Amino acid sequence: MKKLLLSAAFAIAALAGYAQSGSAPVSPNSSYQTPAPQCCGVSTDYSAVLVSLELCNVIEICPPLDVMCAKFDSKEDYNCGEELEDFFGHKSANFYVSSNRNFNVTIKSASPNFLYVGSGTGNTIMPCSILKYNLHSNGTGGTNATPMAWNPLTVAAAPLINNGVHGVNKPFSVKFKADPGWDFAAGTYGLGVILTATQL
C-alpha cells in the first residue's frame, strides 16, 4: 500500500512539472531529433551584361559612277545645245545620299578642259564651262544652292545643295547641258564631273 501511494506521488509530481514547463518529461534513454528547418520560398540571383555601341560618322553618295552623253549631228544641236542622256534615255543623273549628319553637296569639274579623242583639225581645247548643270530635283530636305537654272561648270567646287537632312537614301538629280557652238573640231570630248557630299 505504501508503494502504491509513493508511485502516485511521483506521477503527480511529474504532471505538475509538465504543467509548469510546457514539455513532457523525456526518458534519459530516449533519442530526441530536432526538426529540420523548412524552406520559406524560391531563391533568386542575378547577372548583368554591359553593352557598348560605338557609332561612327558615315556618309555615302550613290551611285559612284554614272555616264551621260550627247550627240551633235544637226544644225539645231549646234545652235541650241544638247541635254545629256544616260544609256536608257534619261535626261537626269540620279543620286542618293545616306548620312547620319546633315550635309552639303558640291559640284565641280575634274579638269579645266575636256579630253579630246579624234583626228579632227582645228580647235580641240574645249573648256569645262561649255558644260552646264541644273539641280533638277531635290529630296534631301536641304536648299537649292545653285544661283541659276543652268550653271557653267568650273574646277572650283560650287554649292549644289545646302544643309541636306540626315537619313538614308536622300535623293536628288542633276541635268547637264552642253553648248559648244560652232567653234570646235569634230571628235569625242570627255570630262569628269565630281559631286561631293560633306557632313556638317
Phi, psi and omega in degrees: 000321179294322179295321180296317179294323180293320177295320179295323179294318177298320180295318180294320180296321180294318179295323179295320178295323178296320180295325181282323185267340181079008178227148180283149178297144182249133178291136181298340180269352182274149178260126182250127180253130178286132181299142178290142179295144180265138179289137187266341183182185181277136179268146183226143174226164186228155171223156183233150174242122177269126184247135179232132177240128176249112181260122179259151175291128183226135172220140181215136175242130182231152356284160179289343181209138173220157181233127178233140185222160172213144179241127179256104182223021177210164178300319181298321179300314181290323182287320189254348186082170183227136169281137182282152179231156172272185184296339182263004179087007178282135184264019175218146174263123185262136181228156179224131179247130173243124184206144176271001175225160175299160190209161170247155175235132177238165180222143178201166175272144178285343181208158182289336182228156173293151172273127184260136173229119180160182182241017182290155176253150182114203185284118177242006179265096182259118181290155182295339181292349174298330179270129179244153182232155180219129174284098188286318178214154184214103178250023182274348186085355177269183182257148176290119184259005181278138184283336184224171177295313176241122187241129180292137180285142178227169177282345175275136180296124180251141180294134177249311178225133176250135172058049170298145186274136181302152181150188183254137175053053175283117191268150166204162180222151183231137172256150178233142179224131178253135181224074185281344184068209186252019193263358189237152180290153177294149181148190180253130180242129181236149182209141174266134177245128185249122173253129185237127174256126185232131179288148178269000000 
